[in-house]
Amino acid sequence: MAHHSISSTILISLVHIFVLFTVLVSASISSNNINYQAFINCLSNHSLDHNSQYPVYLPNTSSYNSILNNTIENLRFSSPQTRKPNLIATPVNESQVQALVICSKKYHFQIRTRSGGQDFEGLSYTSQQSLPFIVLNLVNFQGVDVDVANESAWVQGGATLGQLYYKIAEKSPTLGFPAGLCPPVGVGGHISGGGWGNMMRKYGLAADNVIDVRIVNANGEILDRKSMGEDLFWAINGGGAASYGIVLSWKLKLVHVPANVTVFAIPKTWQQGAVSLIHKWQFVAETLPDDLMVLIALSKSNGTTLALFQALYLGGKDQLLQIMNSSFPELGLKAQDCIETTWIRSTMFFFGLPLNGPLNILLDRNPRPKISSKTKSDFVKEPIPEIGLRGMWRRVSLADNPLILIAPYGGKMAEISGTSTPFPHRNGTLYHICYEVDWFIQGVDVSTKQLQLVRRLYRYMTPYVSNSPREAYLNYRDLDLGRNRIDGSATYEQAKFWGAKYFNENFDRLVKVKTKVDPDNFFSNEQSIPSIK
């Protein structure tokens, strides 16, 4: 039996090596056959301003490496072995984006669109497939136009959440937007994957608050909600826009926030009963008033594993204390733990920035050093027994730099239908878990160890989380769940293996929309929705 296991392992390794070799050789052959000058001429000819030079960078240009390195957010994909784009494009207007689609289709390039560059598997700036590819960097699409009177905002696809939050607060102290906790994340991918945040129990996901969108489709046409139709509009609001087109801008419905909100962050160790508190939290968090969200973040500080109970309450601290002392007295919340602040400053608090620091740090696209990381996710339908939580804690403690984020549902999330957007994880979901491990030292051995740690933790959690399918969150992209063929195609059955985990029964509708609007599967990646002929 042992010899059989070893043989199987060797065989799997050889298959992986063969696939990688095939990808690299195919990419090399494809690259050698590309007429770059003809492609660049095509870009200029299809742009409105034919006389200006199209902003595109080839590997032999002086700016290529600096632009590429600035594009890479996860250092796991910065090694010499990682495939690099054949070109990087930084269009400055919408017609140049249209031209890129038209010419890429003509010359058989795949497009990887980078908004904030935060895709957890690097799919916005690298490729493990055989086709030559271009990185479309939306760095010049960062505009945010806030309309206070109509409580809405247009935000371009290359802007970050931090830029969006900052611009809203600049115009109004009582408007906000329910989206993610990390200001450097790009709105293009975040919203199109669902986009959860600490106001989702009150207002739902970011994708639940989209009024309109402008995209470039596979034919190079610019479409809005009216011209694309409700099926495509539905698909890109939670189904991953990268399968269907390039998001130029979103029109968002802004939400009301009080002039002052209240936050707290209470760390607990094993010795302080952290595991028992997590167990109790499972029965409380999704039943709390919609205005209150209490998250848990497991991490390590100076070698000690901590559970940080962190909350946003859309109200004053007196009301918050009453709610917590009635519903969750075991946490021991005290008045001195509560901080009243503005909504915009609460976004800094949740990202670990100084609460009273300069607000313009939200405009910084790289406020922290870049690291290597691997992320996986789960959805929990029933409370996990305390013995299961103790095992999770022990496994988290084995990692050097873990971050386990546990976010409760209920409230508005339970009221919205699981088919209203492609994001299906609604009523019946207690909370989701994000498992992340980070590392700072590069190298194969270090990466292998960290990947093994997070995968072992994920395997351990199997009995305690959703099943048939075991659900996952698209924005916590995880290629361990499965991937398309190296040419970007996939059968329905192949893609459903991972697609059902992200979308449940909504996967079928996503495939139908894809087949209708992009029958040639032009927009493809390792986990794109397939077009079925």
C-alpha positions as CSV (number, residue, x, y, z in Angstrom):
1,M,0.0,0.0,0.0
2,A,2.9,2.4,0.8
3,H,4.6,1.7,-2.5
4,H,1.3,2.3,-4.3
5,S,0.9,5.7,-2.5
6,I,4.5,6.7,-3.4
7,S,4.0,5.7,-7.0
8,S,0.8,7.7,-7.2
9,T,2.5,10.7,-5.8
10,I,5.3,10.4,-8.3
11,L,2.8,10.0,-11.2
12,I,0.8,13.1,-10.1
13,S,4.1,15.1,-9.9
14,L,5.1,14.0,-13.4
15,V,1.7,15.0,-14.7
16,H,2.0,18.4,-13.1
17,I,5.5,18.9,-14.6
18,F,4.2,17.8,-18.1
19,V,1.3,20.2,-17.9
20,L,3.6,23.1,-16.9
21,F,6.1,22.1,-19.7
22,T,3.3,22.0,-22.2
23,V,2.0,25.5,-21.1
24,L,5.5,27.0,-21.3
25,V,6.3,25.5,-24.7
26,S,2.9,26.4,-26.1
27,A,3.3,29.9,-24.8
28,S,6.8,30.2,-26.3
29,I,5.7,28.9,-29.7
30,S,2.7,31.3,-29.7
31,S,4.9,34.3,-28.7
32,N,7.3,33.6,-31.5
33,N,4.5,33.7,-34.1
34,I,3.0,37.1,-32.9
35,N,3.3,40.1,-35.2
36,Y,3.5,42.7,-32.5
37,Q,3.8,45.7,-34.8
38,A,0.6,44.6,-36.7
39,F,-1.1,44.3,-33.3
40,I,0.0,47.7,-32.1
41,N,-1.1,49.2,-35.5
42,C,-4.5,47.6,-35.0
43,L,-4.8,49.2,-31.6
44,S,-4.1,52.7,-33.0
45,N,-6.4,52.2,-35.9
46,H,-9.4,51.2,-33.7
47,S,-8.9,53.9,-31.1
48,L,-10.7,57.3,-31.6
49,D,-7.4,59.2,-31.6
50,H,-5.5,57.4,-34.4
51,N,-2.5,59.7,-34.2
52,S,-1.7,59.2,-30.5
53,Q,0.5,56.3,-29.4
54,Y,-1.4,53.5,-27.7
55,P,0.0,53.0,-24.2
56,V,1.3,49.4,-24.5
57,Y,4.5,47.9,-23.1
58,L,6.4,44.9,-24.5
59,P,9.0,42.9,-22.4
60,N,11.8,44.6,-24.3
61,T,10.7,48.1,-23.3
62,S,12.3,49.9,-20.4
63,S,9.1,50.4,-18.4
64,Y,7.8,46.8,-18.7
65,N,9.4,45.4,-15.6
66,S,8.5,48.3,-13.3
67,I,4.9,48.3,-14.5
68,L,4.6,44.6,-14.2
69,N,6.1,44.5,-10.7
70,N,3.8,47.3,-9.6
71,T,0.9,45.1,-11.0
72,I,1.8,42.0,-8.9
73,E,0.1,42.1,-5.5
74,N,0.8,38.6,-4.3
75,L,4.5,37.8,-4.3
76,R,3.6,34.1,-4.7
77,F,3.3,35.0,-8.4
78,S,6.5,37.0,-8.8
79,S,9.0,34.1,-9.2
80,P,11.0,33.7,-12.4
81,Q,8.9,30.6,-13.2
82,T,5.7,32.6,-13.3
83,R,4.5,33.3,-16.8
84,K,4.7,37.0,-17.7
85,P,2.3,38.8,-20.0
86,N,3.2,39.3,-23.6
87,L,2.2,42.9,-23.3
88,I,0.8,45.3,-20.7
89,A,-1.8,47.8,-21.8
90,T,-2.7,50.9,-19.8
91,P,-5.5,52.6,-21.9
92,V,-6.5,56.1,-21.0
93,N,-10.0,56.2,-22.5
94,E,-12.9,53.8,-23.2
95,S,-12.2,53.6,-27.0
96,Q,-8.7,52.3,-26.2
97,V,-10.3,49.5,-24.1
98,Q,-12.6,48.7,-27.1
99,A,-9.7,48.6,-29.4
100,L,-7.8,46.2,-27.1
101,V,-10.7,43.8,-27.2
102,I,-11.2,44.0,-31.0
103,C,-7.5,43.6,-31.7
104,S,-6.8,40.9,-29.0
105,K,-9.6,38.9,-30.5
106,K,-8.2,39.3,-34.0
107,Y,-4.6,38.3,-33.0
108,H,-5.6,35.6,-30.5
109,F,-4.5,37.2,-27.2
110,Q,-6.2,36.5,-23.9
111,I,-7.0,39.5,-21.8
112,R,-6.4,39.6,-18.0
113,T,-8.0,42.7,-16.5
114,R,-6.4,44.2,-13.5
115,S,-8.5,46.6,-11.3
116,G,-6.8,46.5,-7.9
117,G,-4.7,43.3,-8.6
118,Q,-6.0,41.6,-5.5
119,D,-7.2,38.3,-7.1
120,F,-6.0,35.7,-4.6
121,E,-4.7,33.4,-7.4
122,G,-3.1,36.2,-9.4
123,L,-5.5,35.7,-12.3
124,S,-5.6,39.5,-13.0
125,Y,-2.0,39.6,-14.0
126,T,-0.7,36.1,-14.7
127,S,-1.8,33.0,-16.5
128,Q,-1.3,29.2,-16.3
129,Q,-2.9,28.7,-19.7
130,S,-1.3,28.2,-23.1
131,L,-2.6,31.3,-24.9
132,P,-0.5,34.4,-25.1
133,F,-2.0,37.0,-22.9
134,I,-2.2,40.8,-22.2
135,V,-2.6,42.5,-18.9
136,L,-5.1,45.3,-19.2
137,N,-4.2,47.5,-16.3
138,L,-7.1,49.9,-15.5
139,V,-4.8,52.3,-13.6
140,N,-6.1,55.2,-15.6
141,F,-9.7,54.4,-14.7
142,Q,-9.9,55.6,-11.1
143,G,-12.6,58.3,-11.3
144,V,-15.4,58.6,-8.7
145,D,-18.3,60.9,-9.2
146,V,-20.6,61.2,-6.2
147,D,-24.2,62.5,-6.6
148,V,-25.4,63.4,-3.1
149,A,-28.8,64.5,-4.2
150,N,-29.6,61.2,-5.8
151,E,-27.6,59.2,-3.3
152,S,-25.6,57.4,-6.0
153,A,-22.1,57.3,-7.4
154,W,-20.4,56.4,-10.6
155,V,-17.0,54.7,-10.0
156,Q,-14.6,53.5,-12.6
157,G,-13.4,50.0,-12.7
158,G,-9.8,50.8,-11.8
159,A,-10.7,52.7,-8.6
160,T,-10.1,51.1,-5.2
161,L,-12.6,50.8,-2.3
162,G,-10.5,53.3,-0.4
163,Q,-10.9,55.9,-3.1
164,L,-14.6,55.2,-3.3
165,Y,-15.1,55.6,0.5
166,Y,-12.9,58.7,0.6
167,K,-14.8,60.4,-2.2
168,I,-18.2,59.6,-0.7
169,A,-17.2,61.0,2.7
170,E,-15.7,64.1,1.0
171,K,-19.2,64.9,-0.2
172,S,-21.4,63.6,2.7
173,P,-20.8,62.5,6.3
174,T,-24.0,60.5,6.3
175,L,-23.7,58.4,3.1
176,G,-21.6,55.3,2.7
177,F,-21.3,52.1,0.7
178,P,-21.6,48.5,1.9
179,A,-18.4,46.9,0.6
180,G,-15.1,45.3,1.7
181,L,-12.8,45.9,4.6
182,C,-9.6,46.4,2.6
183,P,-9.3,49.9,1.0
184,P,-6.7,48.8,-1.6
185,V,-9.0,46.3,-3.2
186,G,-10.2,47.3,-6.7
187,V,-14.0,47.9,-7.2
188,G,-14.0,46.2,-10.6
189,G,-13.4,42.6,-9.3
190,H,-14.8,43.1,-5.8
191,I,-18.3,44.2,-6.8
192,S,-18.5,41.7,-9.6
193,G,-17.7,38.8,-7.2
194,G,-20.4,39.9,-4.7
195,G,-18.4,42.1,-2.3
196,W,-19.2,41.5,1.4
197,G,-18.4,44.0,4.1
198,N,-19.2,45.0,7.6
199,M,-22.6,46.6,6.6
200,M,-23.9,43.6,4.7
201,R,-26.3,42.6,7.6
202,K,-27.9,46.0,7.1
203,Y,-27.6,46.6,3.4
204,G,-26.5,43.4,1.7
205,L,-23.5,43.0,-0.6
206,A,-21.9,45.5,-2.8
207,A,-23.4,43.7,-5.8
208,D,-26.9,44.1,-4.2
209,N,-26.5,47.9,-4.5
210,V,-25.5,48.3,-8.1
211,I,-27.9,50.5,-10.2
212,D,-26.1,50.4,-13.5
213,V,-22.8,49.3,-15.1
214,R,-20.8,50.0,-18.3
215,I,-18.8,47.2,-19.8
216,V,-17.0,46.3,-23.0
217,N,-18.3,43.0,-24.3
218,A,-16.5,40.4,-26.5
219,N,-17.4,42.3,-29.7
220,G,-15.7,45.5,-28.4
221,E,-19.1,47.2,-27.8
222,I,-19.9,49.4,-24.8
223,L,-23.1,48.3,-23.1
224,D,-25.0,49.6,-20.1
225,R,-27.7,47.9,-18.1
226,K,-30.4,48.7,-20.7
227,S,-28.5,47.7,-23.8
228,M,-27.0,44.5,-22.2
229,G,-30.3,43.2,-20.8
230,E,-31.1,41.9,-17.3
231,D,-29.5,38.5,-17.8
232,L,-26.0,39.8,-18.4
233,F,-26.5,42.5,-15.8
234,W,-27.5,39.8,-13.3
235,A,-24.4,37.6,-14.2
236,I,-21.8,40.3,-13.7
237,N,-23.2,41.3,-10.3
238,G,-21.7,38.4,-8.3
239,G,-20.8,36.0,-11.1
240,G,-17.4,37.5,-11.9
241,A,-17.4,40.1,-14.7
242,A,-14.1,38.7,-16.1
243,S,-16.1,35.9,-17.7
244,Y,-18.3,38.3,-19.6
245,G,-16.4,41.6,-20.4
246,I,-14.4,44.5,-19.0
247,V,-16.1,46.7,-16.4
248,L,-15.5,50.3,-17.2
249,S,-17.6,51.7,-14.4
250,W,-20.4,50.9,-11.9
251,K,-23.3,53.1,-10.8
252,L,-23.8,52.4,-7.1
253,K,-26.7,53.1,-4.7
254,L,-25.2,54.8,-1.7
255,V,-26.6,54.0,1.8
256,H,-27.4,55.9,4.9
257,V,-24.9,55.9,7.8
258,P,-25.3,57.9,11.0
259,A,-23.0,60.9,11.6
260,N,-21.3,58.8,14.3
261,V,-20.9,55.0,14.5
262,T,-19.3,52.9,17.2
263,V,-16.5,50.3,16.9
264,F,-14.7,48.0,19.2
265,A,-12.0,45.4,19.0
266,I,-11.5,43.0,21.9
267,P,-8.7,40.4,21.8
268,K,-9.0,37.1,23.6
269,T,-6.5,34.3,24.1
270,W,-6.9,30.6,24.7
271,Q,-6.4,31.1,28.4
272,Q,-9.1,33.8,28.4
273,G,-11.7,31.4,27.0
274,A,-11.5,32.5,23.3
275,V,-12.8,29.1,22.0
276,S,-15.8,29.2,24.3
277,L,-16.5,32.7,23.2
278,I,-16.4,31.7,19.5
279,H,-18.7,28.9,20.3
280,K,-21.2,31.2,22.0
281,W,-20.8,33.8,19.2
282,Q,-22.2,31.3,16.7
283,F,-25.6,31.4,18.4
284,V,-25.6,35.2,18.7
285,A,-24.0,37.0,15.8
286,E,-26.6,36.3,13.1
287,T,-29.5,37.2,15.4
288,L,-28.2,40.6,16.5
289,P,-29.9,43.8,15.1
290,D,-29.1,44.5,11.5
291,D,-27.2,47.7,12.5
292,L,-24.6,45.6,14.3
293,M,-21.9,43.2,12.9
294,V,-19.5,41.4,15.2
295,L,-16.6,39.8,13.3
296,I,-13.9,37.4,14.5
297,A,-10.3,37.5,13.3
298,L,-7.9,34.8,14.4
299,S,-4.3,35.7,14.0
300,K,-0.9,35.6,15.9
301,S,0.8,38.4,17.8
302,N,4.3,37.8,19.1
303,G,3.7,34.1,18.7
304,T,0.4,34.1,20.6
305,T,-2.8,33.1,18.8
306,L,-5.6,35.6,19.4
307,A,-9.3,35.9,18.6
308,L,-10.1,39.5,17.9
309,F,-13.8,40.3,18.3
310,Q,-14.3,43.4,16.2
311,A,-17.6,45.2,15.6
312,L,-19.3,48.0,13.7
313,Y,-22.5,49.4,15.1
314,L,-24.5,52.0,13.1
315,G,-25.4,53.9,16.3
316,G,-24.1,55.2,19.6
317,K,-22.1,53.3,22.2
318,D,-24.8,53.4,24.9
319,Q,-27.2,51.5,22.6
320,L,-24.4,49.1,21.6
321,L,-23.5,48.4,25.3
322,Q,-27.2,47.5,26.0
323,I,-27.4,45.2,23.0
324,M,-24.1,43.4,23.8
325,N,-24.7,43.1,27.5
326,S,-28.1,41.6,26.8
327,S,-27.1,39.3,23.9
328,F,-23.5,38.5,24.5
329,P,-22.5,39.3,28.1
330,E,-19.8,36.7,28.1
331,L,-17.6,38.9,25.9
332,G,-17.5,41.5,28.7
333,L,-17.8,44.6,26.6
334,K,-17.2,47.8,28.6
335,A,-17.8,51.5,27.8
336,Q,-14.0,52.1,27.6
337,D,-13.8,49.4,24.8
338,C,-16.2,51.4,22.6
339,I,-15.1,54.2,20.3
340,E,-17.5,56.6,18.6
341,T,-16.2,57.8,15.3
342,T,-17.3,58.6,11.8
343,W,-18.1,55.9,9.2
344,I,-15.2,56.9,7.1
345,R,-12.8,56.5,10.0
346,S,-14.3,53.1,10.8
347,T,-13.1,51.9,7.5
348,M,-9.6,52.8,8.6
349,F,-10.1,51.0,11.9
350,F,-11.1,47.7,10.3
351,F,-8.1,47.8,8.1
352,G,-5.8,48.3,11.1
353,L,-4.9,51.9,10.2
354,P,-4.6,54.5,13.0
355,L,-8.1,55.7,13.7
356,N,-7.1,59.3,13.8
357,G,-4.5,59.2,11.0
358,P,-4.8,61.2,7.8
359,L,-7.9,60.2,5.8
360,N,-5.9,60.4,2.5
361,I,-4.2,57.1,3.4
362,L,-7.3,55.5,2.0
363,L,-6.2,56.7,-1.4
364,D,-2.9,54.8,-1.2
365,R,-3.1,51.7,-3.4
366,N,-0.2,50.0,-1.6
367,P,-0.4,51.0,2.1
368,R,1.3,47.8,3.2
369,P,4.4,45.8,2.1
370,K,3.6,43.1,-0.5
371,I,3.6,39.5,0.8
372,S,2.9,36.0,-0.4
373,S,-0.4,34.4,0.6
374,K,-2.9,31.6,0.0
375,T,-6.6,31.8,0.8
376,K,-9.5,29.4,1.0
377,S,-13.1,29.8,2.2
378,D,-16.1,28.0,3.7
379,F,-19.7,28.7,4.6
380,V,-21.1,27.3,7.8
381,K,-24.8,26.3,8.2
382,E,-24.8,24.8,11.7
383,P,-22.8,25.8,14.8
384,I,-19.5,24.0,15.1
385,P,-19.1,22.1,18.4
386,E,-16.5,23.4,20.8
387,I,-14.3,20.3,20.2
388,G,-14.2,21.2,16.5
389,L,-13.3,24.8,17.3
390,R,-10.5,23.7,19.6
391,G,-9.0,21.6,16.8
392,M,-9.3,24.6,14.4
393,W,-7.5,26.8,16.9
394,R,-4.6,24.3,17.3
395,R,-4.2,24.1,13.5
396,V,-4.3,27.9,13.1
397,S,-1.6,28.1,15.8
398,L,0.8,26.0,13.6
399,A,1.0,28.8,11.0
400,D,3.5,31.7,11.4
401,N,1.2,34.3,10.0
402,P,-2.4,33.1,9.8
403,L,-5.5,35.2,9.3
404,I,-8.8,33.5,9.8
405,L,-11.7,35.8,9.2
406,I,-15.2,34.8,10.4
407,A,-18.1,36.9,9.3
408,P,-21.8,36.5,10.4
409,Y,-24.8,36.6,8.1
410,G,-28.4,37.0,9.0
411,G,-30.2,40.3,8.7
412,K,-30.6,41.6,5.2
413,M,-28.5,38.7,3.9
414,A,-31.2,36.3,5.0
415,E,-33.9,38.4,3.4
416,I,-32.4,38.5,-0.1
417,S,-33.1,35.5,-2.4
418,G,-30.2,33.2,-3.2
419,T,-31.0,33.7,-6.9
420,S,-31.3,37.5,-6.9
421,T,-27.7,37.6,-7.8
422,P,-25.2,34.8,-8.7
423,F,-24.0,34.9,-5.0
424,P,-26.2,32.2,-3.5
425,H,-25.0,32.1,0.1
426,R,-28.0,33.8,1.8
427,N,-30.7,32.5,4.1
428,G,-29.5,29.5,6.1
429,T,-25.9,30.6,6.2
430,L,-24.7,31.3,9.7
431,Y,-21.3,32.7,8.7
432,H,-18.4,32.4,6.3
433,I,-14.8,31.6,7.1
434,C,-11.8,32.9,5.2
435,Y,-8.6,31.0,5.8
436,E,-5.4,32.9,4.9
437,V,-1.8,32.2,5.5
438,D,0.9,34.8,4.7
439,W,4.6,34.5,4.4
440,F,7.4,37.0,3.8
441,I,10.4,34.8,2.8
442,Q,10.4,33.7,-0.8
443,G,11.3,30.2,-1.9
444,V,9.8,26.9,-2.9
445,D,10.3,25.2,0.4
446,V,8.7,28.1,2.4
447,S,5.7,28.3,-0.1
448,T,5.2,24.5,0.0
449,K,5.1,24.5,3.8
450,Q,2.6,27.4,4.0
451,L,0.4,25.9,1.3
452,Q,0.3,22.6,3.2
453,L,-0.7,24.3,6.4
454,V,-3.8,26.0,5.0
455,R,-4.8,23.0,3.0
456,R,-4.6,20.7,6.1
457,L,-6.7,23.2,8.0
458,Y,-9.2,23.2,5.2
459,R,-9.4,19.4,5.2
460,Y,-9.8,19.4,8.9
461,M,-12.9,21.6,8.7
462,T,-14.7,19.3,6.2
463,P,-17.2,17.8,8.7
464,Y,-18.2,21.2,10.1
465,V,-19.0,23.2,7.0
466,S,-21.4,23.1,4.1
467,N,-21.5,20.1,1.9
468,S,-23.0,18.9,-1.4
469,P,-21.5,21.2,-2.5
470,R,-18.9,22.5,-0.1
471,E,-19.5,26.2,-0.8
472,A,-16.9,28.8,-1.4
473,Y,-16.7,32.6,-2.1
474,L,-15.6,33.7,-5.5
475,N,-13.6,36.7,-4.3
476,Y,-11.6,34.3,-2.2
477,R,-10.4,32.7,-5.4
478,D,-9.1,29.1,-4.9
479,L,-7.7,27.1,-7.8
480,D,-7.5,24.0,-5.5
481,L,-11.2,23.7,-6.2
482,G,-10.6,23.0,-9.9
483,R,-9.7,24.8,-13.1
484,N,-10.4,24.9,-16.8
485,R,-8.2,23.3,-19.5
486,I,-4.9,25.0,-20.4
487,D,-6.6,26.5,-23.5
488,G,-9.2,28.2,-21.4
489,S,-12.1,25.8,-22.4
490,A,-14.0,23.4,-20.2
491,T,-17.0,21.1,-20.5
492,Y,-20.1,21.9,-18.4
493,E,-19.3,19.0,-16.1
494,Q,-15.6,20.0,-15.6
495,A,-16.5,23.6,-14.8
496,K,-19.5,22.7,-12.6
497,F,-17.2,20.8,-10.2
498,W,-15.8,24.1,-9.0
499,G,-18.6,26.4,-10.3
500,A,-21.3,24.8,-8.1
501,K,-19.1,25.6,-5.0
502,Y,-19.1,29.3,-5.8
503,F,-22.6,29.6,-7.3
504,N,-24.7,26.5,-6.4
505,E,-27.7,26.3,-8.8
506,N,-26.9,29.7,-10.2
507,F,-24.1,28.2,-12.1
508,D,-26.4,26.9,-14.8
509,R,-27.9,30.3,-15.5
510,L,-24.3,31.8,-15.6
511,V,-23.4,29.2,-18.3
512,K,-26.5,30.1,-20.3
513,V,-25.7,33.8,-20.2
514,K,-22.0,33.2,-21.1
515,T,-22.9,31.0,-24.0
516,K,-25.3,33.6,-25.4
517,V,-23.1,36.7,-25.0
518,D,-19.6,35.2,-25.5
519,P,-20.1,32.0,-27.6
520,D,-16.4,31.9,-28.6
521,N,-15.2,32.0,-25.0
522,F,-13.0,35.0,-25.7
523,F,-13.1,36.1,-22.0
524,S,-11.6,33.1,-20.3
525,N,-9.3,32.2,-17.4
526,E,-8.5,29.3,-15.1
527,Q,-11.9,29.6,-13.5
528,S,-14.1,31.5,-16.0
529,I,-17.6,30.5,-16.7
530,P,-17.5,28.2,-19.9
531,S,-19.4,28.8,-23.1
532,I,-21.1,25.5,-24.0
533,K,-21.8,24.9,-27.7
